[in-house]
Amino acid sequence: MIRRFEMLRRFTGFMGRHWQTVLSFSLGLCLCFGLALVSTPTTAQSITSGRVTEILDSDQVYIQEAIARVNDTASQGQRVRTGSARAQINFNTGAVARLASNSVLTIGQCANLQRGTLLVNGSINGCTPSTLAGVRGTTYLLSVDEAGRETIQVLEGEVTLSKQVADDAATDTTPPSDTTTDATLLESPEVTSPEVTSPDVTSDVNRESITLTAGEKIQTTEGEEFGTVERMTANDFIQILLGELFDAFLNELPGMDQIRESFTQLFPGVPYPSGNSPVESIAPPRPGLPF
């Protein structure tokens, strides 16, 4: 009887130590896995489609040269163009973009702006004929003027810029061939830049890549190196907030709280601008009456 009790005691002790080892190993594995998830950076997702969610000013929004209406979807490889209208596009990734008038955007691996101005909010990469903007979730503007000069401005968050190699640019910037393009709609009106004070120069950039933070901007041109990083003035920021990419949109941009916070931190003591006024918004088509 004593021998059996001794054998049972030894077996119980062995099993206790065994399960303690297994439990410790499992807890350690879970902890390592959790730390790996926390340390993994959030990267921009691939774009497969963009849905038109708002149209302002006129009906001159086109997908592949066909007039687009609210809730129409542009698929990867298709081109979205605006004439005298502005549009908001919600991507499959959850990110939001706003396209200014007289702009051309192709849905690709990035939100590819060929001409005009694009506001991007969320975790998608934007690009121009020469530049790729990598993000982790931020709000920034891309613009390409008629001379091919590109400007990137960051309202909040962080954007890492790099020059596109020839193969990437060729893959993503060549729009599908069109035969029905209306030349009059492709003309961009003259744009007068707001009068601003001289910006503060922060640094010369790395010619391979450069990271912009909130309140910074830079210019570049296809085939040339990046320019110099400049600080946006309060007037720069205000002109954007009161401009056509914010004014009169019915749906508030998801990142507005972060934009307000960024403005307050960058320009303490300067009142945050407000004053959206409603204008004509193109509503989704309604079914006709049966009589």
ChimeraX attribute file (.defattr): number of C-alpha atoms within 10 A of each C-alpha:
attribute: neighborCount
match mode: 1-to-1
recipient: residues
	/A:1	6
	/A:2	7
	/A:3	8
	/A:4	9
	/A:5	10
	/A:6	11
	/A:7	12
	/A:8	12
	/A:9	11
	/A:10	12
	/A:11	12
	/A:12	12
	/A:13	11
	/A:14	12
	/A:15	11
	/A:16	11
	/A:17	12
	/A:18	11
	/A:19	11
	/A:20	12
	/A:21	11
	/A:22	11
	/A:23	12
	/A:24	10
	/A:25	12
	/A:26	12
	/A:27	11
	/A:28	12
	/A:29	11
	/A:30	11
	/A:31	12
	/A:32	12
	/A:33	11
	/A:34	11
	/A:35	10
	/A:36	11
	/A:37	10
	/A:38	10
	/A:39	8
	/A:40	8
	/A:41	9
	/A:42	11
	/A:43	13
	/A:44	18
	/A:45	18
	/A:46	17
	/A:47	20
	/A:48	16
	/A:49	18
	/A:50	27
	/A:51	18
	/A:52	22
	/A:53	21
	/A:54	21
	/A:55	27
	/A:56	25
	/A:57	16
	/A:58	16
	/A:59	20
	/A:60	22
	/A:61	28
	/A:62	19
	/A:63	20
	/A:64	20
	/A:65	18
	/A:66	13
	/A:67	14
	/A:68	20
	/A:69	22
	/A:70	20
	/A:71	16
	/A:72	16
	/A:73	19
	/A:74	22
	/A:75	19
	/A:76	17
	/A:77	20
	/A:78	18
	/A:79	22
	/A:80	28
	/A:81	30
	/A:82	27
	/A:83	22
	/A:84	19
	/A:85	22
	/A:86	25
	/A:87	29
	/A:88	24
	/A:89	24
	/A:90	19
	/A:91	24
	/A:92	15
	/A:93	16
	/A:94	14
	/A:95	22
	/A:96	23
	/A:97	25
	/A:98	25
	/A:99	27
	/A:100	26
	/A:101	27
	/A:102	21
	/A:103	26
	/A:104	24
	/A:105	25
	/A:106	27
	/A:107	23
	/A:108	22
	/A:109	19
	/A:110	24
	/A:111	27
	/A:112	27
	/A:113	27
	/A:114	27
	/A:115	25
	/A:116	22
	/A:117	25
	/A:118	29
	/A:119	22
	/A:120	24
	/A:121	25
	/A:122	22
	/A:123	21
	/A:124	27
	/A:125	27
	/A:126	26
	/A:127	30
	/A:128	28
	/A:129	26
	/A:130	23
	/A:131	24
	/A:132	23
	/A:133	25
	/A:134	21
	/A:135	24
	/A:136	18
	/A:137	21
	/A:138	23
	/A:139	28
	/A:140	28
	/A:141	20
	/A:142	26
	/A:143	22
	/A:144	23
	/A:145	15
	/A:146	11
	/A:147	8
	/A:148	17
	/A:149	15
	/A:150	25
	/A:151	19
	/A:152	24
	/A:153	26
	/A:154	25
	/A:155	27
	/A:156	24
	/A:157	19
	/A:158	21
	/A:159	26
	/A:160	15
	/A:161	23
	/A:162	20
	/A:163	25
	/A:164	19
	/A:165	13
	/A:166	11
	/A:167	8
	/A:168	14
	/A:169	18
	/A:170	12
	/A:171	12
	/A:172	20
	/A:173	22
	/A:174	14
	/A:175	19
	/A:176	10
	/A:177	8
	/A:178	8
	/A:179	6
	/A:180	9
	/A:181	12
	/A:182	10
	/A:183	7
	/A:184	8
	/A:185	14
	/A:186	17
	/A:187	13
	/A:188	16
	/A:189	9
	/A:190	6
	/A:191	7
	/A:192	6
	/A:193	8
	/A:194	9
	/A:195	9
	/A:196	12
	/A:197	11
	/A:198	10
	/A:199	15
	/A:200	12
	/A:201	13
	/A:202	11
	/A:203	11
	/A:204	12
	/A:205	16
	/A:206	14
	/A:207	13
	/A:208	11
	/A:209	15
	/A:210	17
	/A:211	16
	/A:212	24
	/A:213	17
	/A:214	22
	/A:215	24
	/A:216	24
	/A:217	22
	/A:218	20
	/A:219	18
	/A:220	19
	/A:221	19
	/A:222	15
	/A:223	12
	/A:224	10
	/A:225	17
	/A:226	23
	/A:227	17
	/A:228	17
	/A:229	21
	/A:230	20
	/A:231	23
	/A:232	23
	/A:233	18
	/A:234	19
	/A:235	13
	/A:236	18
	/A:237	20
	/A:238	15
	/A:239	16
	/A:240	16
	/A:241	19
	/A:242	15
	/A:243	13
	/A:244	18
	/A:245	21
	/A:246	18
	/A:247	17
	/A:248	19
	/A:249	22
	/A:250	15
	/A:251	10
	/A:252	9
	/A:253	17
	/A:254	14
	/A:255	15
	/A:256	13
	/A:257	10
	/A:258	15
	/A:259	20
	/A:260	15
	/A:261	12
	/A:262	17
	/A:263	22
	/A:264	14
	/A:265	13
	/A:266	18
	/A:267	14
	/A:268	11
	/A:269	8
	/A:270	11
	/A:271	11
	/A:272	15
	/A:273	13
	/A:274	10
	/A:275	10
	/A:276	14
	/A:277	9
	/A:278	11
	/A:279	12
	/A:280	11
	/A:281	19
	/A:282	17
	/A:283	14
	/A:284	13
	/A:285	9
	/A:286	6
	/A:287	6
	/A:288	6
	/A:289	5
	/A:290	4
	/A:291	3
